[in-house]
Amino acid sequence: MRKMFACLMVLTALCAIPAMAATATLTGVITDDMCGAKHMIPGKSDAECIRACVKSGAKFAVLADGKVYVLAGKTAEVNALAGKKVTVSGELKDNTLTVSSIAAAK
């Protein structure tokens, strides 16, 4: 009975621990979380569309391996690379990458 109670306590404690952020490096294209892979403003470049969407409330994101990850932090650096292929590193929690470094990819 004591062993069962101890196991139950450990499992309860593990379930209460929030998801930990993991360090990640992604290579993909800077986009926004509204348009994702397909930009929708006719007559505008991808970069112009991304910036317009962000100005309207969308968040910068990176499209990597077919998945859109929201980017947090280093907004000026991300903005400068809108629509370009990048390598971005930082702490990944759920679907959000907190940017620690970003650079144009080769």
PyMOL commands that set and color helices and strands:
alter all, ss='L'
color gray80, all
select helices_A, chain A and resi 2-16+46-55+75-80
alter helices_A, ss='H'
color red, helices_A
select strands_A, chain A and resi 22-32+60-64+67-72+85-93+96-104
alter strands_A, ss='S'
color yellow, strands_A
deselect
rebuild
show_as cartoon
